[in-house]
Amino acid sequence: MPVGPSIHELHFPDAPNVETSIPGPRSEELLARQRELDSAAVAYPRDVPIALEEGRGSTIRDADGNVYLDFFAGIGVLNVGHSNPYVLDAVRAQEEKLVHTIDFPTEARIEFIERMNDIAPPGLADEMKIVFGGPSGSDAVEGSIKLAKHNTGRHAMLAFEGSYHGGTAGALSLTGGRSYKEGYEPMLPGVVHAPYPNPLGERMTGDATAVCPRSAADCCGQPSCARALDRVQSMIEDPYAGQEKPAAVWVEPIQGEGGVVVPPEGFLRGLRDLCDDNDVMLICDEIQSGFGRTGEWWASERAGVTPDAITMAKGIGGVGLPLGATMYHEKFDTWEPGGHVGTFRGNVPAMRAGVAAIDYVESHDLLSHATALGEYIRDRLREADHPALVEVRGEGLFVGAEFRDDDGRPLKEVVKGVQRDCLERGVLVWKAGRHGNVLRLLPPLVTTREQAEVGLDVVVDAVEAQPVPE
Ligand SMILES: Cc1ncc(COP(=O)(O)O)c(C=O)c1O
């Protein structure tokens, strides 16, 4: 018997249904009050100007009663949907008893760790530890930085161009995106960024095997992958590389903010080999790509690679409760007590929610569902007739569509236009990409085929309606 209601029962039935202009009058009022009271750093409502009232499954209602299909799901957080009743029941039962526990043992905490072990990738399962710190993804990345420095005794770090790892000092230092850093320099010393293989760059010609550090038999044949691995190799191995060997390599198995960039299949395996050969840790940032989003629990599993550590957050708190963690191989469990800390490292309602979300995903077979639905969504997007739609990509329900003109110039105007038109017709979509020119869809795993059909009718119409800027 599956746990909780079927995915068909989770949503507002009438989505999408927009009956006012956007923003409606009540949203206008709340947006105006927010501008008056809230921080100037508030960002999302600038692109999607609505005030929110109630969410259910893959749907959300705004303050004026308009109902939307939510295809960005709290930016990749709500994998089992808004306010999933099965998950909320577990949260409420825990909240009645105990909410804040620092890191004292509780059944909730132990069960969460056990269930994370159940879904850990091979190579970490039964040999893993988890460290909790602060509740965000950035906090998890900070924990992984300390883990790598502590275990290797080195301080340099290698990350990738196009990456996003968070907004705190260490995570921001690893992040590739300049705009997040401007005005906050200097960053942590010793961080270098290697090129991330760019799928559009695969149109580059050249003999990959001549550059790839892997053997000709192991090389995946993609020139941009070979170039990226070659750069990583020299940053790690070249005695004149300019700084010490890194403690670890931080990599998103699929870059999210960078534009839903899916690297060629040899990339993660090549990184794994280079790290093994040089005693460097491989840390996969699965904060956006993990917890089932790609149709596997962890995107690194798709490449058959076991990282030394995985940073996780977003979906693991079940219904959007804050929870961040770093899972790592037990051989790196060398901390002294208090080696990594944080007052909120024991958010037990979030841990209950995480366990219930795992149960829900498993019992409704949502990983296979995400794989199939993702394929459907990508196929629909590929059929959209627009001269600047140069690539549709992704895995599972991690979907990107990139727009460039004939000269290769990135077209963020098109993505903005699609986002606005979709909003007006009741579908929430988001953007990504180094130049904001990638349309990003992150629908909850509980999105039904019917919702995907209706939603994609709207998205495809919106894409086809966009003019190509001069
Ligand atoms: C890959 C990745 N790492 C880290 C983070 C930072 O997580 P948080 O915003 O919870 O601090 C994000 C957030 O989008 C992310 O996508």
Ligand as a Chemical Component Dictionary entry (heavy atoms), coordinates in Angstrom:
data_LIG
# 
_chem_comp.id                   LIG 
_chem_comp.type                 NON-POLYMER 
_chem_comp.pdbx_formal_charge   0 
_chem_comp.three_letter_code    LIG 
# 
loop_
_chem_comp_atom.comp_id 
_chem_comp_atom.atom_id 
_chem_comp_atom.alt_atom_id 
_chem_comp_atom.type_symbol 
_chem_comp_atom.charge 
_chem_comp_atom.model_Cartn_x 
_chem_comp_atom.model_Cartn_y 
_chem_comp_atom.model_Cartn_z 
_chem_comp_atom.pdbx_ordinal 
LIG C1 C1 C 0 24.381 23.705 -6.276 1  
LIG C2 C2 C 0 24.063 24.627 -5.133 2  
LIG N1 N1 N 0 24.894 24.698 -4.087 3  
LIG C3 C3 C 0 24.640 25.496 -3.036 4  
LIG C4 C4 C 0 23.504 26.281 -2.995 5  
LIG C5 C5 C 0 23.253 27.179 -1.812 6  
LIG O1 O1 O 0 22.180 26.721 -1.076 7  
LIG P1 P1 P 0 21.394 27.715 -0.101 8  
LIG O2 O2 O 0 20.761 28.752 -0.966 9  
LIG O3 O3 O 0 20.417 26.856 0.632  10 
LIG O4 O4 O 0 22.410 28.298 0.816  11 
LIG C6 C6 C 0 22.623 26.258 -4.072 12 
LIG C7 C7 C 0 21.424 27.110 -4.097 13 
LIG O5 O5 O 0 20.781 27.321 -5.075 14 
LIG C8 C8 C 0 22.903 25.406 -5.170 15 
LIG O6 O6 O 0 22.081 25.346 -6.230 16 
# 
loop_
_chem_comp_bond.comp_id 
_chem_comp_bond.atom_id_1 
_chem_comp_bond.atom_id_2 
_chem_comp_bond.value_order 
_chem_comp_bond.pdbx_ordinal 
LIG C1 C2 SING 1  
LIG C2 N1 SING 2  
LIG C2 C8 DOUB 3  
LIG N1 C3 DOUB 4  
LIG C3 C4 SING 5  
LIG C4 C5 SING 6  
LIG C4 C6 DOUB 7  
LIG C5 O1 SING 8  
LIG O1 P1 SING 9  
LIG P1 O2 DOUB 10 
LIG P1 O3 SING 11 
LIG P1 O4 SING 12 
LIG C6 C7 SING 13 
LIG C6 C8 SING 14 
LIG C7 O5 DOUB 15 
LIG C8 O6 SING 16 
# 
